[in-house]
Amino acid sequence: MSVKVLAIGKKHESWVADGIDRYVKRLKKPFDITWQLLPHSSRKGDAAREEESARILAKVGERDHLLLLDERGTHLDSPGLSRHLQGRFDAGQSVTLVIGGAYGVDGSVHTRANTVWSLSQLVFPHQLVRLIVAEQLYRAQEIAGGRPYHHV
């Protein structure tokens, strides 16, 4: 049981990598992260979305809980995310979290997704989303463990 993050795009920029490393070093099973960066498509629009979605689905395990990031998804606060993840881990599931490309993902990924999660109604740069995800996973771990990192 763990969290695998699939993200479309280039490797982490140095300022993003530094921030992600800060949180990843603090994570422990089952909240630990493995990152897999998938190349973006050279195509545009629907063709890019379709190609990238196929790459994503090829990397998702049959039994994985697929958590898709999409600005039209469900808003979860940090304690809600922590409960959601802990519920998946308690059920013996690994979580695959998907950060789509610039054109998003197609219907096949939405159909496969067990949960569609929105960080915000705002749209963020993909590099920043990666850092936010790393921090939120750390925060979820700390909430689940009853530690004081998250203040209400």
N, C-alpha and C positions, 0 to 999 in steps of 0.2 A: 504494500500500500504506500502510495506516494503521490506527488503531483508532478505531472509532466506538462510543461508549457510548450505548445507548438505555436510559433510565430512566423508569419510571412515577412521576409525582409532581410536587410543587411545585418551583419554582426553588430553587436552593441557598440555604440560610440563610447569613447573612453569615460566620459562623465557618467554615462548610464551604467557602464560596466562597474565602475567604482561604487556607485550607489547600490546596484544589485548585489554585488559581492558583500557589501556591509550586512545586508539582511540574510542572504543565503548562508553565510557562515554561522548565523545564529539559529538556523532552522534545524529541527530534528524530526526524525520519522514520527508520524506519517506526513508531516508538513514540509518535508524537504522537497526541493525542486530540482528537476532536470530540465534543461532547456534544449530545444531542438529548433533551430532556425531553418526555415525552408525558403528557397529562393523565390523571389517574386517573378511573376510572368513578364515576358517582354511584350505581351499583347496588351490590349486596352479593353476597358469596359467589361461587358458580359463574357467575352472570351477569356480575359484574365481571371475573372471571378471563377469561371468554370474550371480552368486549369489549376488554379491554386486550391480550390475546394477539393479536387481529386487528389492532390498531393497531401492535403490535410487528412482526408478520410483514410488514405493508405497507411497513415501512421497511428490511427486510433485503434486501440485494442477492442475486441468484440465485447468484453465485459467492462470496459472502462466507463466511468461516468463522464460524459462529455459536457463540459461547462464552457459555453460559448460566450465571448464578450461581444456585445452589440448594444449600441446606444438605445435601441428600442426594446431592450430586455427588461427584466424585473430589477427593481432597485432593492439592493440588500444593504443594510447598515453593517458595520463591522461585526457586532455580535451575531447578526443573522448569518453572515458569511461563515463565521466560526462554527455555528451550530450546523449549518448546511454541510460543510466539509467534514465535521466530526461525525455526522450521521452517515456520510458515505464511507468513511473509514471504519466506523462501527459495523457497517454492513459488509465489510471486507472488500470494498471497491477501491481501485485506484482512480484517480481523477486526472483527466486530460483537459487542460484549459487551453482554449484556442483564441489567438489574437489574429484575426484575418488581415488581409492585405488592404491596400488603398481603396479597392473597389468592394471590400467586404467579402462575404462568402455567399454561395448560391443556396438554393433551397435544399439541396441534398445534405448540407451540413446542418442547416436549421432543423431538418427532419430528424437527423441522427442525434442532435443535441438533447440531452436530458434536462439541461437548465440553460436558459439564455439570461445572462447577467449584464446589467448596465452599470458602469461606474458612475455615469452622469448623463444628463441630456446633452452635455457638451461633447464635442468630438475632440480627442487629444491626439497629438503626434504618437505614432506607434512606439517610438523609443521611450517616450514618457510613460506610456501605458505599461510597458515592461517593468519600469521602476516602481510604478504604483502597485502593480500586481505583486511584486516581490515584497514590498512593505506590507501590503494587506495580508499576505500569507503569513508573514511574521506576526502581525497583529492578531490574526485568527488563532495562531498557535498560542500566543500569550494569553488571550482571552480563554481559550479552552483549558489552559493550565492554571487559571485563576491568578495569574501574575499581574502586577500593577501597571504594565505598559500602557494599557488602554484606560483612559479616565472618562467616566461618564459625567 
